[in-house]
Amino acid sequence: MQFLASRGEGLYEGTFRMLTKGGGWAWITSRGKVLFDETGRPVRFVGFNTDVTRMIQQREELREQKNILQYQASHDALTGLANRSLFMDRMERSIAMARRNGFMVALLFIDLDHFKEINDSLGHRTGDLVLNEVTQRLQGVIRAEDTLSRLGGDEFTIIMEGLKRGQDASLLAEKIIRTILNPLTVEGNELYVGSSIGISIYPDNGSSARELLRNADAAMYKAKHEGRNNFQYYSQEMTEQAFERLHMEGGLRTAMKNREFIIHYQPQIKGRDNQVMGVEALVRWQNPSLGLVPPLKFIPIAESTGLIIELDRHVMKQAMSQIARWHRKGLFKGRVAINMSMRHLHRNEGSSPD
């Protein structure tokens, strides 16, 4: 009617569905123009109809593909949880909302204990099944408004909004520890994993997603250091420890290249006659700036980064060479003991320490 009232100026165009003889639906775009007689009365509509069903289907397919790509870009492929990118976005939104409403936000950083041993010994398929089972357990204890994410590997995060007290996050942390401690049955294997949880609070421990994530990560490492299967709130001391850890990790890699590791030999004495029956090879780090670094400082970091494999190889080579020299000179005929990481037991049987 509006088109007729306009005295037919311009062209009419409209898209509608039409039921076909076969019982299906077709999308039709109609275009045309009204013709008027000498008195201004509309007498005829001239135009044509076009079947645009395929074009509309293609448009819907493209929209669906776009939605799929957007989902894949923001979600973890294995568990379907929010990935790091979506987590950071939601964390910033939660902070902005808390800033407006005067609430607190808690960030829980969860790292599974003993997961790497399961993954290395039983394979990635079993490891993936464990991660999916853990995901279901976490979804079963969080609130509907909480955001659960997987950052990668065996690391998960939970955003808790609308808190009045930071200590309220501890209730969820305790639930998580209990539910993950329950044994998992995966492909006929009864498996046990634990969890170490670090907690940072907005606004006390940071004003941005990156800052809160970094501090929750530091608190998580503190939880592992305290014996695992526990949670720790962030403190400034943990930040200093985290920076020390990063500095130590970089220093370890440099030390491997510069051959800064030395071997000390501790005699093994037979108590009956006080005779030397062997020696134990003990690695020490002779750092140019820090001096002699004790093993308790660098061995745990070497273990967690995988550098322990290369370090153990170095100790074996140096110890074997030294013992061979003592044997040739007739100075020592005993045995040598070398401490090895459990990681060597999980490697392929065909591999060699060179």
NORFENHU-V446563 format. One record per pair of residues at least 6 apart in sequence whose ideal C-beta (glycine too) atoms are under 8 Angstrom apart, sorted by the first residue. I is the first residue (numbers start at 1). J is the second residue. D is the distance in Angstrom with one decimal. If there is no record, write none. Layout:
# NORFENHU-V446563
i->I j->J d->D
i->I j->J d->D
This chain:
# NORFENHU-V446563
i->3 j->12 d->5.1
i->3 j->34 d->6.9
i->4 j->34 d->6.4
i->4 j->42 d->5.8
i->7 j->36 d->7.1
i->7 j->40 d->7.4
i->8 j->33 d->6.2
i->8 j->34 d->4.2
i->8 j->35 d->7.4
i->8 j->36 d->6.1
i->8 j->42 d->7.2
i->11 j->31 d->6.0
i->11 j->32 d->7.0
i->11 j->33 d->5.6
i->11 j->47 d->7.9
i->12 j->30 d->7.4
i->12 j->31 d->6.9
i->12 j->32 d->5.4
i->12 j->33 d->6.6
i->12 j->34 d->7.2
i->12 j->45 d->7.8
i->12 j->47 d->7.0
i->13 j->29 d->6.9
i->13 j->30 d->7.0
i->13 j->31 d->4.9
i->14 j->29 d->7.4
i->14 j->30 d->5.3
i->15 j->27 d->6.4
i->15 j->28 d->6.9
i->15 j->29 d->4.7
i->15 j->30 d->7.5
i->15 j->52 d->6.8
i->16 j->27 d->7.6
i->16 j->28 d->5.9
i->16 j->30 d->7.2
i->17 j->25 d->5.0
i->17 j->26 d->7.1
i->17 j->27 d->5.9
i->17 j->28 d->7.4
i->18 j->25 d->7.1
i->18 j->26 d->5.2
i->18 j->27 d->7.8
i->18 j->28 d->5.1
i->19 j->25 d->6.1
i->20 j->26 d->5.3
i->25 j->53 d->8.0
i->26 j->51 d->5.7
i->26 j->53 d->4.9
i->27 j->51 d->7.3
i->27 j->52 d->5.1
i->27 j->53 d->4.6
i->27 j->55 d->8.0
i->27 j->56 d->4.8
i->28 j->49 d->5.1
i->28 j->50 d->6.9
i->28 j->51 d->6.2
i->28 j->52 d->6.9
i->29 j->49 d->7.2
i->29 j->50 d->4.8
i->29 j->52 d->4.9
i->30 j->47 d->6.5
i->30 j->48 d->7.8
i->30 j->49 d->5.0
i->30 j->50 d->7.9
i->31 j->47 d->5.3
i->31 j->48 d->6.3
i->31 j->50 d->7.4
i->32 j->45 d->5.4
i->32 j->46 d->5.7
i->32 j->47 d->1.8
i->32 j->48 d->6.9
i->33 j->45 d->7.4
i->33 j->46 d->5.6
i->33 j->47 d->6.2
i->34 j->42 d->5.0
i->34 j->44 d->7.3
i->34 j->45 d->5.5
i->34 j->46 d->7.9
i->35 j->42 d->7.3
i->35 j->43 d->5.9
i->35 j->44 d->4.4
i->35 j->45 d->7.5
i->35 j->46 d->6.0
i->36 j->42 d->5.5
i->36 j->43 d->6.6
i->37 j->43 d->5.0
i->73 j->85 d->6.9
i->74 j->82 d->6.7
i->74 j->83 d->6.2
i->74 j->85 d->5.8
i->74 j->86 d->4.0
i->74 j->89 d->8.0
i->75 j->81 d->6.7
i->75 j->82 d->6.2
i->75 j->83 d->5.8
i->75 j->86 d->6.8
i->76 j->82 d->7.3
i->76 j->83 d->4.8
i->76 j->149 d->7.7
i->76 j->150 d->4.4
i->78 j->128 d->5.9
i->78 j->131 d->6.2
i->78 j->132 d->6.9
i->78 j->150 d->7.4
i->79 j->131 d->6.2
i->79 j->132 d->6.0
i->79 j->135 d->4.4
i->79 j->150 d->5.3
i->80 j->135 d->7.9
i->81 j->135 d->6.3
i->81 j->148 d->5.6
i->81 j->149 d->5.5
i->81 j->150 d->4.6
i->81 j->156 d->7.7
i->82 j->90 d->6.7
i->82 j->147 d->6.3
i->82 j->148 d->7.2
i->82 j->149 d->4.2
i->82 j->150 d->7.7
i->83 j->149 d->6.7
i->83 j->150 d->6.8
i->83 j->151 d->7.5
i->84 j->149 d->7.2
i->84 j->151 d->5.0
i->84 j->152 d->6.8
i->86 j->149 d->6.9
i->87 j->147 d->7.1
i->87 j->149 d->3.8
i->87 j->151 d->6.9
i->87 j->157 d->5.9
i->87 j->159 d->7.5
i->87 j->209 d->7.9
i->88 j->209 d->4.9
i->88 j->210 d->7.6
i->88 j->213 d->7.8
i->90 j->147 d->5.0
i->90 j->149 d->7.9
i->90 j->159 d->6.1
i->91 j->105 d->7.8
i->91 j->107 d->6.9
i->91 j->147 d->8.0
i->91 j->159 d->5.8
i->91 j->209 d->3.7
i->91 j->212 d->6.9
i->91 j->213 d->7.3
i->92 j->208 d->7.3
i->92 j->209 d->5.0
i->94 j->105 d->4.9
i->94 j->147 d->7.6
i->94 j->159 d->5.4
i->94 j->161 d->5.0
i->94 j->202 d->7.8
i->95 j->105 d->6.1
i->95 j->202 d->5.5
i->95 j->207 d->7.0
i->95 j->208 d->7.1
i->95 j->209 d->6.7
i->95 j->212 d->7.8
i->97 j->103 d->7.6
i->97 j->161 d->6.9
i->98 j->104 d->6.4
i->98 j->105 d->4.8
i->98 j->161 d->6.8
i->98 j->162 d->7.7
i->98 j->202 d->5.9
i->98 j->203 d->7.6
i->99 j->203 d->7.7
i->101 j->162 d->7.8
i->103 j->161 d->7.0
i->103 j->162 d->5.0
i->103 j->163 d->6.1
i->103 j->164 d->6.9
i->104 j->163 d->4.2
i->104 j->164 d->6.9
i->104 j->165 d->7.2
i->104 j->166 d->5.6
i->104 j->201 d->5.8
i->104 j->202 d->6.1
i->104 j->203 d->7.3
i->104 j->204 d->7.8
i->105 j->159 d->6.6
i->105 j->160 d->6.7
i->105 j->161 d->5.6
i->105 j->163 d->6.8
i->105 j->201 d->7.3
i->105 j->202 d->4.1
i->105 j->212 d->7.7
i->106 j->159 d->7.6
i->106 j->160 d->4.2
i->106 j->163 d->5.7
i->106 j->166 d->6.3
i->106 j->168 d->7.3
i->106 j->169 d->3.7
i->106 j->199 d->6.0
i->106 j->200 d->7.5
i->106 j->201 d->5.5
i->106 j->202 d->7.8
i->107 j->157 d->6.4
i->107 j->158 d->7.5
i->107 j->159 d->6.0
i->107 j->160 d->7.7
i->107 j->199 d->7.0
i->107 j->200 d->5.0
i->107 j->201 d->7.7
i->107 j->202 d->7.6
i->107 j->212 d->4.8
i->107 j->213 d->6.6
i->107 j->216 d->4.8
i->108 j->157 d->6.5
i->108 j->158 d->4.3
i->108 j->160 d->7.1
i->108 j->169 d->6.3
i->108 j->172 d->6.7
i->108 j->173 d->6.2
i->108 j->176 d->7.5
i->108 j->197 d->5.6
i->108 j->198 d->7.4
i->108 j->199 d->5.5
i->108 j->216 d->6.9
i->108 j->231 d->7.7
i->109 j->155 d->7.2
i->109 j->156 d->7.9
i->109 j->157 d->5.6
i->109 j->197 d->6.8
i->109 j->198 d->4.4
i->109 j->199 d->7.5
i->109 j->200 d->7.7
i->109 j->213 d->7.1
i->109 j->216 d->3.7
i->109 j->217 d->5.4
i->109 j->219 d->7.0
i->109 j->220 d->4.6
i->110 j->138 d->7.6
i->110 j->155 d->7.0
i->110 j->156 d->4.3
i->110 j->157 d->7.0
i->110 j->158 d->7.1
i->110 j->176 d->6.5
i->110 j->195 d->5.4
i->110 j->196 d->7.6
i->110 j->197 d->5.2
i->110 j->220 d->7.5
i->111 j->154 d->6.3
i->111 j->155 d->5.5
i->111 j->195 d->6.9
i->111 j->196 d->5.1
i->111 j->197 d->7.8
i->111 j->220 d->5.4
i->111 j->224 d->7.1
i->112 j->134 d->6.6
i->112 j->154 d->3.9
i->112 j->180 d->7.3
i->112 j->193 d->5.1
i->112 j->194 d->7.2
i->112 j->195 d->5.7
i->113 j->193 d->6.2
i->113 j->194 d->3.7
i->113 j->195 d->6.2
i->113 j->196 d->5.9
i->113 j->224 d->7.4
i->113 j->228 d->4.6
i->113 j->229 d->6.6
i->114 j->192 d->7.0
i->114 j->193 d->5.4
i->114 j->194 d->6.4
i->115 j->127 d->6.9
i->115 j->130 d->6.7
i->115 j->131 d->7.9
i->115 j->153 d->8.0
i->115 j->154 d->4.1
i->115 j->193 d->5.6
i->116 j->154 d->7.5
i->117 j->342 d->7.7
i->117 j->346 d->7.0
i->118 j->126 d->6.4
i->118 j->127 d->5.9
i->118 j->130 d->6.0
i->118 j->191 d->5.9
i->118 j->193 d->7.0
i->119 j->126 d->7.4
i->119 j->127 d->3.7
i->120 j->343 d->7.6
i->120 j->346 d->3.8
i->121 j->346 d->5.4
i->122 j->189 d->6.7
i->126 j->186 d->5.7
i->126 j->187 d->6.1
i->126 j->189 d->7.1
i->126 j->191 d->7.9
i->129 j->186 d->4.8
i->129 j->187 d->6.8
i->130 j->184 d->6.1
i->130 j->186 d->5.9
i->130 j->191 d->6.5
i->130 j->193 d->6.7
i->131 j->150 d->7.6
i->131 j->154 d->6.8
i->133 j->184 d->5.3
i->133 j->186 d->6.8
i->134 j->156 d->7.6
i->134 j->180 d->6.2
i->134 j->184 d->7.9
i->134 j->193 d->7.1
i->135 j->148 d->7.6
i->135 j->150 d->7.2
i->135 j->156 d->7.8
i->137 j->179 d->4.7
i->137 j->180 d->6.2
i->137 j->182 d->7.8
i->138 j->148 d->5.6
i->138 j->156 d->6.4
i->138 j->158 d->7.3
i->138 j->176 d->6.6
i->138 j->179 d->7.7
i->138 j->180 d->8.0
i->139 j->148 d->6.2
i->140 j->179 d->7.0
i->141 j->172 d->6.9
i->141 j->175 d->4.5
i->141 j->176 d->6.1
i->141 j->179 d->5.6
i->142 j->148 d->5.8
i->142 j->158 d->6.0
i->142 j->172 d->6.9
i->143 j->160 d->7.4
i->145 j->161 d->6.0
i->145 j->162 d->7.1
i->146 j->158 d->5.6
i->146 j->159 d->6.3
i->146 j->160 d->5.5
i->146 j->161 d->7.4
i->146 j->172 d->7.9
i->147 j->158 d->6.9
i->147 j->159 d->4.1
i->148 j->156 d->6.7
i->148 j->157 d->7.6
i->148 j->158 d->5.4
i->149 j->156 d->6.7
i->149 j->157 d->4.8
i->149 j->158 d->7.7
i->149 j->159 d->7.7
i->150 j->156 d->5.4
i->151 j->157 d->6.1
i->157 j->213 d->7.4
i->157 j->216 d->7.4
i->158 j->172 d->7.0
i->158 j->176 d->8.0
i->160 j->168 d->7.6
i->160 j->169 d->5.7
i->160 j->172 d->6.6
i->163 j->169 d->6.9
i->163 j->201 d->7.9
i->166 j->199 d->7.9
i->166 j->201 d->4.0
i->166 j->204 d->6.4
i->166 j->233 d->7.4
i->169 j->199 d->5.2
i->169 j->201 d->7.2
i->170 j->199 d->7.4
i->170 j->231 d->6.7
i->170 j->233 d->8.0
i->173 j->197 d->4.9
i->173 j->199 d->6.4
i->173 j->231 d->3.9
i->174 j->231 d->7.5
i->176 j->195 d->6.1
i->176 j->197 d->6.4
i->177 j->194 d->7.4
i->177 j->195 d->5.7
i->177 j->197 d->7.0
i->177 j->229 d->5.8
i->177 j->230 d->7.1
i->177 j->231 d->6.9
i->180 j->193 d->6.2
i->180 j->194 d->6.4
i->180 j->195 d->4.6
i->181 j->192 d->7.5
i->181 j->194 d->6.0
i->181 j->195 d->7.9
i->181 j->229 d->6.6
i->183 j->190 d->5.2
i->183 j->191 d->6.7
i->183 j->192 d->5.6
i->184 j->190 d->7.4
i->184 j->191 d->4.8
i->184 j->192 d->7.5
i->184 j->193 d->7.0
i->185 j->191 d->7.6
i->194 j->228 d->5.4
i->194 j->229 d->4.2
i->195 j->228 d->7.9
i->195 j->229 d->6.7
i->196 j->220 d->5.5
i->196 j->221 d->7.9
i->196 j->223 d->4.0
i->196 j->224 d->4.5
i->196 j->228 d->5.1
i->196 j->229 d->7.1
i->196 j->230 d->6.9
i->196 j->231 d->7.6
i->197 j->219 d->8.0
i->197 j->220 d->6.4
i->197 j->223 d->5.9
i->197 j->230 d->7.5
i->197 j->231 d->3.8
i->197 j->232 d->7.5
i->198 j->215 d->7.8
i->198 j->216 d->4.5
i->198 j->217 d->6.1
i->198 j->218 d->6.6
i->198 j->219 d->3.0
i->198 j->220 d->3.1
i->198 j->221 d->7.1
i->198 j->222 d->6.8
i->198 j->223 d->5.9
i->198 j->231 d->7.2
i->198 j->232 d->5.8
i->198 j->234 d->6.7
i->199 j->216 d->6.2
i->199 j->219 d->5.8
i->199 j->231 d->6.0
i->199 j->232 d->7.0
i->199 j->233 d->5.0
i->199 j->234 d->6.6
i->200 j->206 d->6.2
i->200 j->212 d->4.6
i->200 j->213 d->7.7
i->200 j->215 d->4.1
i->200 j->216 d->4.0
i->200 j->219 d->6.3
i->200 j->233 d->7.7
i->200 j->234 d->4.4
i->201 j->212 d->8.0
i->201 j->233 d->7.4
i->201 j->234 d->7.4
i->202 j->212 d->6.0
i->205 j->211 d->7.6
i->205 j->212 d->6.2
i->205 j->215 d->4.8
i->205 j->216 d->8.0
i->205 j->234 d->4.7
i->206 j->212 d->4.2
i->206 j->214 d->7.7
i->206 j->215 d->5.6
i->214 j->239 d->7.9
i->214 j->242 d->7.5
i->215 j->234 d->4.3
i->215 j->238 d->7.2
i->215 j->239 d->6.6
i->216 j->234 d->6.4
i->217 j->242 d->7.1
i->218 j->234 d->6.3
i->218 j->238 d->4.1
i->218 j->239 d->5.7
i->218 j->241 d->6.8
i->218 j->242 d->4.0
i->219 j->231 d->7.9
i->219 j->232 d->4.6
i->219 j->233 d->6.1
i->219 j->234 d->4.3
i->219 j->235 d->7.7
i->219 j->238 d->5.5
i->220 j->232 d->7.4
i->221 j->238 d->7.5
i->221 j->241 d->7.2
i->221 j->242 d->6.6
i->221 j->245 d->6.9
i->222 j->232 d->4.4
i->222 j->238 d->5.2
i->222 j->241 d->7.1
i->223 j->230 d->5.2
i->223 j->231 d->5.7
i->223 j->232 d->4.4
i->226 j->232 d->6.6
i->232 j->238 d->7.5
i->245 j->301 d->6.4
i->248 j->297 d->6.9
i->248 j->298 d->6.2
i->248 j->301 d->5.4
i->249 j->301 d->5.5
i->249 j->305 d->5.9
i->251 j->287 d->6.6
i->251 j->290 d->8.0
i->252 j->285 d->7.9
i->252 j->298 d->6.0
i->252 j->301 d->6.3
i->252 j->302 d->6.0
i->252 j->305 d->7.3
i->252 j->307 d->5.6
i->253 j->307 d->7.0
i->254 j->260 d->7.8
i->255 j->261 d->6.2
i->255 j->285 d->6.0
i->255 j->287 d->6.9
i->256 j->307 d->6.7
i->256 j->310 d->5.9
i->256 j->311 d->7.1
i->256 j->314 d->7.4
i->259 j->314 d->8.0
i->260 j->285 d->6.1
i->260 j->286 d->5.3
i->260 j->287 d->6.2
i->260 j->288 d->7.3
i->261 j->283 d->5.5
i->261 j->284 d->7.0
i->261 j->285 d->5.7
i->261 j->286 d->7.4
i->261 j->311 d->6.7
i->261 j->314 d->6.0
i->261 j->315 d->7.5
i->262 j->283 d->7.5
i->262 j->284 d->5.3
i->262 j->285 d->7.9
i->262 j->286 d->5.3
i->263 j->281 d->5.3
i->263 j->282 d->6.9
i->263 j->283 d->6.1
i->263 j->284 d->7.5
i->263 j->315 d->6.3
i->263 j->318 d->5.0
i->263 j->319 d->5.8
i->263 j->322 d->6.9
i->264 j->281 d->7.8
i->264 j->282 d->4.6
i->264 j->283 d->7.9
i->264 j->284 d->5.6
i->265 j->279 d->4.3
i->265 j->280 d->7.1
i->265 j->281 d->6.1
i->265 j->282 d->7.3
i->265 j->319 d->7.9
i->265 j->322 d->7.5
i->265 j->336 d->7.9
i->266 j->279 d->6.4
i->266 j->280 d->4.6
i->266 j->282 d->5.8
i->267 j->276 d->5.0
i->267 j->278 d->7.8
i->267 j->279 d->5.6
i->268 j->276 d->7.0
i->268 j->277 d->5.4
i->268 j->278 d->4.2
i->268 j->279 d->6.2
i->268 j->280 d->6.2
i->268 j->334 d->7.4
i->268 j->337 d->7.0
i->269 j->275 d->7.2
i->269 j->276 d->6.2
i->269 j->277 d->7.1
i->270 j->276 d->7.7
i->270 j->277 d->4.7
i->276 j->332 d->7.7
i->276 j->334 d->6.1
i->277 j->334 d->5.2
i->277 j->335 d->7.2
i->278 j->334 d->4.0
i->278 j->335 d->4.0
i->278 j->336 d->6.2
i->278 j->337 d->6.3
i->279 j->323 d->7.9
i->279 j->332 d->7.5
i->279 j->334 d->6.7
i->279 j->335 d->8.0
i->279 j->336 d->5.5
i->279 j->337 d->7.3
i->280 j->336 d->7.5
i->280 j->337 d->4.4
i->280 j->338 d->7.7
i->280 j->339 d->7.7
i->281 j->315 d->5.9
i->281 j->318 d->7.7
i->281 j->319 d->4.0
i->281 j->336 d->5.9
i->281 j->337 d->7.0
i->281 j->338 d->4.9
i->281 j->339 d->7.7
i->282 j->295 d->7.4
i->282 j->339 d->7.6
i->283 j->295 d->6.7
i->283 j->311 d->6.8
i->283 j->314 d->7.8
i->283 j->315 d->5.0
i->284 j->292 d->5.8
i->284 j->293 d->7.4
i->284 j->294 d->7.8
i->284 j->295 d->7.2
i->285 j->292 d->7.2
i->285 j->293 d->4.0
i->285 j->295 d->8.0
i->285 j->297 d->7.9
i->285 j->298 d->5.5
i->286 j->292 d->6.0
i->286 j->293 d->7.9
i->287 j->293 d->5.3
i->299 j->308 d->7.3
i->301 j->307 d->7.7
i->302 j->308 d->4.2
i->302 j->311 d->5.4
i->303 j->341 d->6.2
i->303 j->343 d->7.3
i->306 j->343 d->7.4
i->308 j->341 d->4.4
i->308 j->343 d->6.1
i->309 j->341 d->7.0
i->309 j->343 d->6.0
i->309 j->344 d->7.1
i->309 j->347 d->7.9
i->312 j->338 d->7.8
i->312 j->340 d->5.7
i->312 j->341 d->5.8
i->312 j->344 d->6.8
i->312 j->353 d->7.5
i->313 j->353 d->5.3
i->313 j->354 d->6.4
i->315 j->338 d->6.1
i->315 j->339 d->8.0
i->316 j->338 d->6.0
i->316 j->353 d->6.4
i->319 j->336 d->5.6
i->319 j->338 d->5.8
i->320 j->336 d->7.7
i->323 j->332 d->6.9
i->323 j->336 d->5.1
i->326 j->332 d->3.8
i->327 j->333 d->6.8
i->344 j->353 d->7.5
